[in-house]
Amino acid sequence: MGDELKELGDSIAELQRLLGESSASNHIEEEAVKKDKKETFVRVTEDKHEGWLYLAKPQEGQTYTKEEVLLLLRKNGIKTGYIMSNIIAMVKKGVYERSIKVALFKEVVEGQNGYYEYAFDVNDINIKNPKIREDGTVDYNSVNLFIGVKEGDLICTYHPAVQGEKGYLVDGTVLEPLSVGELPVIKGKGIRYDKDTNQYFSQFDGRLEFKDTYEINVNKVLVINGDVNQLNQRIEFNGDLEINGNVESGVIIRSTHSVSISGVVEAAEIRAGGDIILKRGIQGSNKAKIIANGNVYADFIEHSEVRAAGEVKANSILNSEVYSDSIVTLTGKRGTVIGGYTHGRKGISCVNAGNSTEVKTVVHVGLETKDYLKNQDVMKKDAYLRDQLKDVLFKMNEILAKKKKNPQASQPGDLAELNMLKQRKDEYTKELQDNQMEEAVISKVVEEARNAEIRVEGHVNRGVIISVDASRMPIQNSTQYMIYKGNNGVIEGSVIVVN
């Protein structure tokens, strides 16, 4: 009972203290109003960035206190951002009948997202801007496919995100900075991360491969200074390959990454997991094969077969079979494709197609016949697998229903058959999933080819066959400045407007 009385006494004392403070506050407010002869006023700018105070001169013998002024400001909507030096000066020095700025908003300080600072020019990693010769052709000799690094070289530095600072208006409204975020950690082979400095270094001598913002590899490189001929006719290397010489006929070159050849390539076979650049071009004598999982760049392509998962760029293509899953671009002022078959799934751009002797030249964009056939095969297989799966499930349900209805009637072979059907079901299900993945790949191919066009910025000679998807249109009369596209199975041509 004694403890309860003590707690009650404490509560009463606390209540009296709070009432006392309230009375004091009311007194301050009353004093502030009393001295306000309807001349004292507070002004807040429309954007609530500033608060101003005009104090009327008090009656003889009276003064303002800092507490009274702050109460007056709060009463009139100024709740934060006080310029205390101005308020104190007004009170102590008796600054009356003048408008003084007494509150100022705090601007938001925006933060910064995390970012990578590279020790090299990212644009130099990819072939983008080779030099243009005076005759308008592209000098592929000026292109460096690789950026070399030494062991311990700095690759990049990560700068973590910096959080912003909140701001506020004088009425107390909080201004939030934009949210910031960190970037993913860079992954790759042949690089070392120093967590103390947030820096990435090369683990050994090699060549940089910049796949995207968050994947950088340092690949081993094999440099061959001189020609590759019958003496060393087969080269296989797990890394980048750089040949500072010619590649003669009969040579086979295979690289898991990129291949750069500074000399002329003859009737050789070159396969690369990345890009292939032929700085002096290729004269293949109808025997050369160039196959890249990336892009192919060449000064010229003659009497050769070229296949690229990426782009194909050259100054000229002559009597060759060229296939690109992306775009084929003929560069320079001549930019010519003559003879053979040139296919670019997403498009072809050249200056001239064919020549005055009317040599047969096929340029094709969009889907090839093999793409249509593959799409049909996938659709047929999908229907077949679904039917087989449906049949298996029906038989399984029959056995299970019979067993559930009359367990005694189950035959010894039922369990074996059920297990066999289950195995078939799993096999069909797996095949159906694989087929659906293949269907997704084909759908992507179809989408990529949807808006493919053939663009000729110079002459389209008689003898050229324009082909889009399954449609073909022989050029009967030479013309120029044309764009060809497919429209519901019909090839439509339109004139390029030349300024």
C-alpha positions as CSV (number, residue, x, y, z in Angstrom):
1,M,0.0,0.0,0.0
2,G,2.9,2.3,0.8
3,D,4.4,1.8,-2.7
4,E,1.1,2.6,-4.4
5,L,0.8,5.9,-2.4
6,K,4.4,6.8,-3.3
7,E,3.6,6.2,-7.1
8,L,0.5,8.3,-6.8
9,G,2.4,11.1,-5.1
10,D,5.1,11.0,-7.9
11,S,2.4,11.2,-10.6
12,I,0.7,14.2,-9.0
13,A,4.1,16.0,-8.7
14,E,4.8,15.3,-12.4
15,L,1.4,16.6,-13.4
16,Q,1.9,19.8,-11.4
17,R,5.3,20.2,-13.1
18,L,3.7,19.9,-16.5
19,L,0.9,22.2,-15.6
20,G,3.5,24.7,-14.4
21,E,5.4,24.5,-17.7
22,S,2.2,24.9,-19.6
23,S,1.2,28.0,-17.6
24,A,4.7,29.5,-18.3
25,S,4.3,28.8,-22.0
26,N,0.9,30.4,-22.0
27,H,2.4,33.5,-20.3
28,I,5.1,33.8,-22.9
29,E,2.5,33.6,-25.7
30,E,0.3,36.1,-23.9
31,E,3.2,38.4,-23.6
32,A,4.1,38.0,-27.3
33,V,0.6,38.8,-28.3
34,K,0.3,41.7,-25.8
35,K,3.4,43.4,-27.3
36,D,2.0,42.8,-30.8
37,K,0.2,46.0,-31.6
38,K,-0.9,44.4,-34.9
39,E,2.2,45.9,-36.4
40,T,4.5,43.0,-35.6
41,F,4.2,40.3,-38.4
42,V,5.8,37.2,-39.7
43,R,6.1,36.5,-43.4
44,V,6.9,33.2,-45.1
45,T,7.8,33.2,-48.8
46,E,5.5,31.3,-51.1
47,D,8.1,28.6,-51.8
48,K,8.7,28.3,-48.0
49,H,12.4,28.8,-48.5
50,E,12.6,31.9,-46.2
51,G,11.0,33.3,-43.1
52,W,11.0,37.1,-42.3
53,L,10.2,38.9,-39.0
54,Y,9.1,42.5,-38.5
55,L,9.1,43.5,-34.8
56,A,7.1,46.5,-33.7
57,K,8.7,48.7,-31.2
58,P,7.5,47.6,-27.7
59,Q,6.0,49.9,-25.1
60,E,8.4,51.9,-22.9
61,G,10.3,49.6,-20.5
62,Q,9.4,46.4,-22.3
63,T,11.6,44.1,-24.4
64,Y,11.4,40.9,-26.3
65,T,13.1,37.7,-25.3
66,K,14.5,35.0,-27.6
67,E,11.9,32.5,-26.3
68,E,9.1,34.9,-27.1
69,V,10.3,35.4,-30.6
70,L,10.7,31.7,-31.3
71,L,7.2,31.1,-29.9
72,L,5.9,33.8,-32.3
73,L,7.7,32.2,-35.2
74,R,6.3,28.7,-34.4
75,K,2.8,30.2,-34.0
76,N,3.1,31.6,-37.5
77,G,4.3,28.4,-39.2
78,I,8.1,28.8,-39.0
79,K,9.2,25.6,-37.3
80,T,12.8,25.0,-38.4
81,G,15.8,26.6,-40.2
82,Y,16.1,29.4,-37.6
83,I,18.9,31.9,-38.2
84,M,19.7,32.2,-34.5
85,S,22.3,34.9,-34.9
86,N,19.7,37.2,-36.5
87,I,17.1,36.4,-33.9
88,I,19.5,37.0,-31.0
89,A,20.7,40.2,-32.6
90,M,17.1,41.5,-33.0
91,V,16.4,40.8,-29.3
92,K,19.7,42.1,-27.8
93,K,20.2,45.1,-30.0
94,G,16.5,46.0,-30.3
95,V,16.2,45.8,-34.0
96,Y,12.6,47.0,-34.5
97,E,10.5,48.1,-37.4
98,R,12.7,46.4,-40.0
99,S,12.1,43.1,-41.8
100,I,14.9,40.6,-40.9
101,K,15.4,37.2,-42.4
102,V,15.1,34.8,-39.4
103,A,14.7,31.4,-41.1
104,L,16.2,29.7,-44.2
105,F,15.4,26.4,-45.8
106,K,18.1,23.7,-46.1
107,E,18.6,22.4,-49.7
108,V,18.8,18.7,-50.3
109,V,22.3,17.3,-50.9
110,E,21.9,14.6,-53.5
111,G,23.9,11.5,-53.1
112,Q,25.8,9.6,-55.8
113,N,25.4,6.1,-57.1
114,G,28.3,3.7,-56.9
115,Y,30.4,3.7,-60.1
116,Y,33.5,2.1,-61.7
117,E,36.4,4.2,-62.9
118,Y,38.4,2.3,-65.5
119,A,42.1,2.6,-66.0
120,F,41.6,2.2,-69.8
121,D,39.2,3.6,-72.4
122,V,36.3,1.2,-72.5
123,N,35.7,2.2,-76.2
124,D,39.1,1.0,-77.1
125,I,38.2,-2.6,-76.2
126,N,35.8,-3.0,-79.1
127,I,36.4,-2.2,-82.8
128,K,34.3,0.9,-83.4
129,N,36.3,3.7,-85.0
130,P,39.0,2.5,-87.4
131,K,40.7,5.2,-89.5
132,I,39.2,6.2,-92.9
133,R,41.6,6.4,-95.8
134,E,41.5,9.2,-98.3
135,D,39.7,7.0,-100.8
136,G,37.0,6.4,-98.3
137,T,37.8,2.8,-97.4
138,V,38.3,1.7,-93.8
139,D,41.9,1.0,-92.7
140,Y,41.4,-2.2,-90.6
141,N,45.2,-2.1,-89.9
142,S,44.5,0.8,-87.6
143,V,42.3,-1.3,-85.4
144,N,43.8,-2.9,-82.3
145,L,41.6,-5.8,-81.2
146,F,43.3,-6.1,-77.9
147,I,44.3,-4.0,-74.9
148,G,47.4,-5.6,-73.3
149,V,48.0,-5.6,-69.6
150,K,50.9,-6.7,-67.4
151,E,50.6,-8.7,-64.1
152,G,49.6,-6.3,-61.3
153,D,48.2,-3.6,-63.7
154,L,45.2,-1.6,-62.3
155,I,42.1,-2.4,-64.3
156,C,39.4,-0.4,-62.4
157,T,38.5,1.2,-59.1
158,Y,35.1,1.1,-57.5
159,H,33.7,4.2,-55.9
160,P,31.0,3.2,-53.4
161,A,27.7,5.1,-53.3
162,V,27.5,8.3,-51.2
163,Q,24.2,8.8,-49.3
164,G,22.6,12.2,-49.7
165,E,21.5,14.6,-47.0
166,K,17.9,15.5,-46.1
167,G,16.8,19.1,-46.5
168,Y,13.8,21.0,-45.1
169,L,11.5,23.9,-45.7
170,V,11.0,26.5,-43.0
171,D,7.6,25.1,-42.2
172,G,9.2,21.8,-41.2
173,T,8.5,19.9,-44.4
174,V,11.3,17.3,-44.9
175,L,12.9,17.1,-48.3
176,E,14.2,13.6,-49.1
177,P,17.2,13.1,-51.4
178,L,16.9,10.6,-54.2
179,S,17.9,7.0,-53.2
180,V,21.3,5.8,-54.4
181,G,22.5,2.3,-55.0
182,E,25.6,0.1,-55.3
183,L,26.7,-1.6,-58.5
184,P,27.2,-5.4,-58.7
185,V,30.7,-6.7,-58.1
186,I,32.8,-7.3,-61.2
187,K,33.3,-10.9,-62.1
188,G,35.8,-12.4,-64.4
189,K,38.9,-14.5,-64.9
190,G,42.4,-13.4,-64.5
191,I,41.5,-10.5,-62.2
192,R,42.2,-9.9,-58.5
193,Y,40.1,-7.7,-56.2
194,D,41.6,-5.7,-53.3
195,K,38.8,-5.1,-50.8
196,D,40.9,-2.4,-48.9
197,T,41.2,-0.2,-51.9
198,N,38.1,-1.4,-53.9
199,Q,40.4,-1.9,-56.9
200,Y,40.8,-4.7,-59.5
201,F,44.2,-5.8,-60.8
202,S,45.4,-8.2,-63.5
203,Q,46.7,-11.5,-62.2
204,F,49.1,-12.1,-65.1
205,D,50.2,-10.7,-68.5
206,G,47.4,-10.9,-71.0
207,R,44.7,-9.2,-73.0
208,L,41.6,-7.5,-71.6
209,E,38.2,-8.8,-72.6
210,F,35.5,-6.4,-71.6
211,K,32.3,-8.4,-71.9
212,D,30.0,-5.9,-70.2
213,T,30.0,-3.5,-67.3
214,Y,30.3,-6.3,-64.7
215,E,32.4,-8.9,-66.4
216,I,36.0,-8.3,-67.3
217,N,38.5,-11.1,-68.2
218,V,42.2,-11.1,-68.6
219,N,42.9,-13.8,-71.2
220,K,46.2,-15.4,-72.0
221,V,47.5,-14.4,-75.4
222,L,49.7,-16.1,-78.0
223,V,51.7,-13.7,-80.2
224,I,53.2,-15.2,-83.4
225,N,55.7,-12.8,-85.1
226,G,55.9,-14.0,-88.7
227,D,54.0,-16.0,-91.2
228,V,52.0,-19.2,-90.5
229,N,52.6,-21.8,-93.2
230,Q,52.9,-25.5,-93.8
231,L,55.6,-25.8,-91.2
232,N,53.2,-24.8,-88.4
233,Q,50.0,-25.4,-90.2
234,R,47.8,-26.2,-87.2
235,I,47.4,-23.8,-84.2
236,E,45.1,-24.4,-81.3
237,F,45.1,-22.0,-78.4
238,N,43.0,-21.5,-75.3
239,G,43.1,-17.7,-75.3
240,D,43.6,-14.8,-77.7
241,L,45.8,-15.2,-80.7
242,E,47.7,-12.5,-82.5
243,I,49.5,-13.2,-85.8
244,N,51.9,-10.5,-87.1
245,G,52.2,-12.0,-90.6
246,N,50.4,-13.8,-93.3
247,V,48.4,-17.1,-93.0
248,E,49.0,-19.3,-96.0
249,S,46.8,-22.0,-97.6
250,G,46.1,-25.2,-95.7
251,V,46.6,-23.7,-92.3
252,I,44.0,-24.5,-89.6
253,I,43.7,-22.0,-86.6
254,R,41.4,-22.5,-83.7
255,S,41.2,-20.1,-80.7
256,T,38.8,-20.1,-77.8
257,H,38.8,-16.3,-77.8
258,S,39.7,-13.8,-80.5
259,V,42.0,-13.9,-83.5
260,S,43.8,-10.9,-85.0
261,I,45.9,-11.3,-88.2
262,S,47.9,-8.4,-89.6
263,G,48.8,-10.0,-93.0
264,V,46.9,-11.5,-95.9
265,V,44.9,-14.8,-95.3
266,E,44.8,-17.4,-98.0
267,A,42.8,-20.6,-98.3
268,A,42.9,-21.3,-94.5
269,E,40.4,-22.4,-91.9
270,I,40.0,-20.1,-88.9
271,R,37.6,-20.6,-86.0
272,A,37.3,-18.3,-83.0
273,G,35.2,-18.2,-79.8
274,G,35.3,-14.4,-80.1
275,D,36.0,-11.9,-82.9
276,I,38.2,-12.4,-85.9
277,I,39.9,-9.4,-87.5
278,L,41.7,-9.8,-90.9
279,K,43.5,-6.5,-91.3
280,R,44.7,-7.2,-94.8
281,G,41.7,-9.3,-95.8
282,I,41.3,-12.8,-97.2
283,Q,41.7,-14.4,-100.7
284,G,40.3,-17.8,-100.1
285,S,40.4,-19.5,-103.5
286,N,36.9,-20.9,-102.7
287,K,38.4,-23.0,-100.0
288,A,38.8,-20.7,-97.0
289,K,36.5,-20.9,-94.0
290,I,36.2,-18.1,-91.4
291,I,33.9,-19.0,-88.5
292,A,33.5,-16.6,-85.5
293,N,31.3,-16.7,-82.4
294,G,31.6,-13.0,-82.4
295,N,32.2,-10.4,-85.1
296,V,34.3,-10.6,-88.3
297,Y,36.2,-7.6,-89.6
298,A,38.2,-7.6,-92.8
299,D,39.7,-5.3,-95.3
300,F,38.3,-7.5,-98.1
301,I,36.6,-10.9,-98.4
302,E,37.2,-12.8,-101.7
303,H,36.3,-16.3,-102.7
304,S,35.7,-17.4,-99.1
305,E,33.0,-18.7,-96.7
306,V,32.5,-16.4,-93.7
307,R,30.1,-17.2,-90.8
308,A,29.7,-14.9,-87.8
309,A,27.3,-14.9,-84.8
310,G,27.9,-11.2,-84.7
311,E,28.4,-8.5,-87.4
312,V,30.5,-8.8,-90.5
313,K,32.2,-5.6,-91.7
314,A,34.5,-5.2,-94.7
315,N,35.4,-2.8,-97.5
316,S,34.3,-5.3,-100.2
317,I,32.9,-8.8,-100.6
318,L,33.6,-10.6,-103.9
319,N,32.2,-14.0,-104.9
320,S,31.9,-15.2,-101.4
321,E,29.3,-16.8,-99.1
322,V,28.9,-14.6,-96.1
323,Y,26.5,-15.3,-93.2
324,S,25.9,-13.0,-90.3
325,D,23.4,-13.5,-87.5
326,S,23.5,-9.7,-87.1
327,I,24.3,-7.1,-89.7
328,V,26.6,-7.1,-92.8
329,T,28.1,-3.7,-93.4
330,L,30.2,-2.8,-96.5
331,T,32.3,0.2,-95.4
332,G,34.1,3.1,-97.2
333,K,33.1,5.0,-100.4
334,R,33.1,1.8,-102.5
335,G,31.5,-0.5,-100.0
336,T,30.7,-3.1,-102.6
337,V,29.3,-6.6,-102.7
338,I,29.7,-8.4,-106.0
339,G,28.7,-12.0,-106.7
340,G,28.1,-14.8,-104.3
341,Y,25.5,-14.9,-101.5
342,T,25.5,-12.4,-98.6
343,H,23.1,-12.9,-95.7
344,G,22.5,-10.6,-92.8
345,R,19.7,-11.6,-90.5
346,K,19.1,-8.1,-89.2
347,G,20.1,-6.3,-92.3
348,I,22.7,-5.4,-95.0
349,S,24.1,-1.9,-95.6
350,C,26.4,-1.2,-98.6
351,V,27.2,1.5,-101.2
352,N,27.1,-0.6,-104.3
353,A,25.5,-4.0,-105.0
354,G,26.6,-6.0,-108.1
355,N,28.5,-4.4,-111.0
356,S,28.1,-3.3,-114.6
357,T,28.8,-6.8,-116.0
358,E,25.5,-7.9,-114.3
359,V,27.2,-10.7,-112.3
360,K,24.6,-12.7,-110.2
361,T,24.7,-11.2,-106.7
362,V,22.3,-12.4,-104.0
363,V,21.8,-10.2,-101.0
364,H,19.4,-11.7,-98.4
365,V,18.1,-10.5,-95.1
366,G,15.6,-11.9,-92.5
367,L,14.9,-15.6,-92.1
368,E,16.6,-18.2,-94.3
369,T,14.9,-21.4,-95.5
370,K,16.7,-23.4,-92.8
371,D,15.1,-21.1,-90.1
372,Y,11.6,-21.9,-91.5
373,L,12.3,-25.6,-91.6
374,K,13.6,-25.6,-88.1
375,N,10.6,-23.7,-86.8
376,Q,8.3,-26.2,-88.5
377,D,10.3,-29.1,-87.0
378,V,10.1,-27.7,-83.5
379,M,6.3,-27.1,-83.8
380,K,5.7,-30.6,-85.1
381,K,7.9,-32.1,-82.3
382,D,6.0,-30.1,-79.7
383,A,2.7,-31.4,-80.9
384,Y,4.0,-35.0,-81.0
385,L,5.5,-34.9,-77.5
386,R,2.3,-33.4,-76.1
387,D,0.3,-36.3,-77.7
388,Q,2.6,-38.9,-76.3
389,L,2.6,-37.4,-72.9
390,K,-1.1,-37.2,-72.9
391,D,-1.4,-40.9,-73.9
392,V,1.1,-41.9,-71.1
393,L,-0.8,-40.0,-68.4
394,F,-4.1,-41.5,-69.6
395,K,-2.7,-45.1,-69.2
396,M,-1.2,-44.3,-65.8
397,N,-4.5,-42.9,-64.6
398,E,-6.3,-46.1,-65.9
399,I,-4.0,-48.4,-63.8
400,L,-4.3,-46.2,-60.7
401,A,-8.1,-45.9,-61.0
402,K,-8.4,-49.7,-61.3
403,K,-6.1,-50.3,-58.3
404,K,-8.1,-47.8,-56.2
405,K,-11.4,-49.3,-57.1
406,N,-10.5,-52.9,-56.4
407,P,-7.0,-53.4,-54.8
408,Q,-7.5,-57.2,-55.0
409,A,-7.9,-57.1,-58.8
410,S,-4.4,-55.6,-59.4
411,Q,-2.1,-57.8,-61.5
412,P,1.6,-58.3,-60.7
413,G,2.5,-56.7,-64.0
414,D,0.6,-53.5,-63.2
415,L,3.4,-52.1,-61.0
416,A,6.0,-52.8,-63.6
417,E,3.9,-51.2,-66.3
418,L,3.3,-48.2,-64.0
419,N,7.0,-47.7,-63.5
420,M,7.7,-48.0,-67.2
421,L,5.0,-45.4,-67.9
422,K,6.4,-43.1,-65.3
423,Q,9.9,-43.4,-66.9
424,R,8.3,-42.5,-70.3
425,K,6.5,-39.6,-68.8
426,D,9.8,-38.2,-67.4
427,E,11.5,-38.7,-70.7
428,Y,8.7,-36.9,-72.7
429,T,8.6,-34.1,-70.1
430,K,12.4,-33.5,-70.4
431,E,12.2,-33.6,-74.2
432,L,9.3,-31.2,-74.2
433,Q,11.2,-28.8,-72.0
434,D,14.2,-29.0,-74.3
435,N,12.0,-28.4,-77.3
436,Q,10.4,-25.4,-75.7
437,M,13.9,-23.9,-75.1
438,E,14.7,-24.5,-78.7
439,E,11.4,-22.8,-79.6
440,A,12.3,-19.8,-77.5
441,V,15.6,-19.5,-79.5
442,I,13.8,-19.6,-82.8
443,S,11.3,-17.1,-81.6
444,K,14.2,-14.7,-80.8
445,V,15.6,-15.3,-84.3
446,V,12.2,-14.5,-85.8
447,E,11.9,-11.3,-83.8
448,E,15.4,-10.2,-84.7
449,A,14.6,-10.6,-88.4
450,R,11.3,-8.9,-88.3
451,N,12.5,-5.4,-89.4
452,A,15.5,-6.4,-91.5
453,E,16.2,-4.2,-94.5
454,I,18.7,-4.0,-97.4
455,R,20.1,-0.5,-97.7
456,V,22.1,0.5,-100.9
457,E,23.4,4.1,-100.8
458,G,24.8,3.9,-104.3
459,H,24.1,1.7,-107.3
460,V,21.9,-1.5,-107.4
461,N,23.0,-3.1,-110.7
462,R,21.0,-5.4,-112.9
463,G,21.8,-9.0,-112.0
464,V,21.4,-8.4,-108.3
465,I,18.7,-10.5,-106.6
466,I,17.1,-8.8,-103.6
467,S,15.8,-11.4,-101.1
468,V,13.9,-10.9,-97.9
469,D,12.8,-14.0,-95.9
470,A,11.4,-16.4,-98.5
471,S,10.8,-13.7,-101.2
472,R,13.1,-12.9,-104.1
473,M,13.1,-10.0,-106.4
474,P,15.6,-9.9,-109.4
475,I,16.6,-6.4,-110.4
476,Q,15.6,-6.0,-114.0
477,N,16.9,-2.4,-114.4
478,S,19.8,-0.8,-112.6
479,T,18.8,1.8,-110.1
480,Q,20.3,3.6,-107.1
481,Y,19.7,4.9,-103.5
482,M,17.3,2.2,-102.4
483,I,15.9,0.5,-99.3
484,Y,14.2,-2.9,-99.6
485,K,12.0,-4.4,-96.9
486,G,9.5,-7.2,-96.7
487,N,5.8,-6.6,-96.2
488,N,3.6,-9.7,-95.8
489,G,5.7,-11.7,-98.2
490,V,6.1,-8.9,-100.7
491,I,9.4,-7.0,-101.1
492,E,8.9,-3.2,-101.2
493,G,11.5,-0.7,-102.4
494,S,11.7,2.9,-101.4
495,V,14.1,5.6,-102.5
496,I,16.6,7.0,-100.1
497,V,16.2,10.8,-99.9
498,V,19.6,12.4,-100.7
499,N,20.1,15.9,-99.4
